[in-house]
């Protein structure tokens, strides 16, 4: 689990990005980010909603989906399509990057990496095919080193 000071810095950085982009980080959106910061794993919308209800009992499914939609649009989080869950993006100040997610099928840990070489190849491939990349996430499933060592 990350420290409270680290989490506060992330929230402060996200608030600064919102201000720069002239968008509003509402209290509910901020709470969702704080919940995600405290989590060690990706979370489903309903898991997030259950935790949001602890602070905002009136929250309903549309509440969480509106918050997630905003956070996705701003590049603060990623949707992990293969598990229909959400994680924070450590590269949120660069929303157009290619996200490479290494997903451990055993412990469900997700590690996000960035690679300029892969990103450049994808941009070139898109350009050659007259395609504009809006958003890209590469999900790679396997076993993390910890789980691999436990099983061998």
HELIX and SHEET records of a PDB file:
HELIX    1   1 UNK A    4  UNK A   21  1                                  18    
HELIX    2   2 UNK A   27  UNK A   38  1                                  12    
HELIX    3   3 UNK A   45  UNK A   55  1                                  11    
HELIX    4   4 UNK A   61  UNK A   73  1                                  13    
HELIX    5   5 UNK A  116  UNK A  128  1                                  13    
HELIX    6   6 UNK A  145  UNK A  150  1                                   6    
SHEET    1   A 2 UNK A  77  UNK A  80  0                                        
SHEET    2   A 2 UNK A  85  UNK A  88 -1                                        
SHEET    1   B 3 UNK A 110  UNK A 113  0                                        
SHEET    2   B 3 UNK A  99  UNK A 104 -1                                        
SHEET    3   B 3 UNK A 137  UNK A 142  1                                        
END                                                                             
